[in-house]
Amino acid sequence: MVRGIRGAITVEENEANQIIASTEQLLREMIDANKVEARDVAQVIISVTEDINDAFPAAALRRLEGWNYVPVMCTKEIPVPNSLSKCIRVMLTVNTNTNQEDINHIYLKNAVQLRPDLTRKNS
C-alpha cells in the first residue's frame, strides 16, 4: 500500500548550510519514526516558502546513505498571506503496510503550529 508521510521544519535564516542541515534533521526523524527504507520510497517532494532560496533542500537527501536513487523534487509553497515563514515541508511517498493512523508525521521547531494535533501524537 502507498502512504504519504508528512513533515515540516522551520529555519531561522535563509542560509544554505542551515537549510540543508534542517532538512536533513527532518528527513532523519521522519525516516526513523516510520522505519522507512530507501527501497520502499517512490518519491520525495520538498516544498519551501518563498523566503527560502539560498539552497536546494533536496541536497540533504543525498547525504543519507542508500538514498542516491530516490527521486526528489523541490517546489515552492503558495504564498498565502500571514502563513508560516521560513518553512520547509516534506512529503515522503512510501510503500508500507502501516495503517494511516499509525503513520508518524513529524513537525519540528515553529512548524509544530501547522499540525499540533499530529505533533501531540508523536510526543
JOLINKA-V719950 format. One record per residue. NEAR is the number of other C-alpha atoms within 8 Angstrom. Layout:
# JOLINKA-V719950
NEAR / NEAR
This chain:
# JOLINKA-V719950
5 / 7 / 9 / 8 / 13 / 10 / 14 / 14 / 16 / 13 / 11 / 6 / 6 / 12 / 8 / 9 / 6 / 11 / 14 / 14 / 9 / 11 / 13 / 11 / 8 / 13 / 11 / 8 / 9 / 14 / 10 / 8 / 7 / 8 / 6 / 10 / 7 / 8 / 5 / 9 / 13 / 10 / 10 / 13 / 11 / 14 / 11 / 14 / 13 / 9 / 8 / 10 / 7 / 8 / 9 / 10 / 12 / 12 / 8 / 11 / 11 / 9 / 8 / 8 / 6 / 6 / 10 / 8 / 5 / 11 / 7 / 9 / 8 / 11 / 8 / 8 / 8 / 5 / 7 / 5 / 4 / 4 / 6 / 6 / 7 / 14 / 13 / 14 / 11 / 13 / 11 / 12 / 12 / 13 / 10 / 8 / 5 / 6 / 6 / 6 / 4 / 6 / 9 / 11 / 11 / 13 / 12 / 11 / 7 / 7 / 13 / 12 / 6 / 6 / 9 / 8 / 6 / 10 / 12 / 7 / 7 / 8 / 4
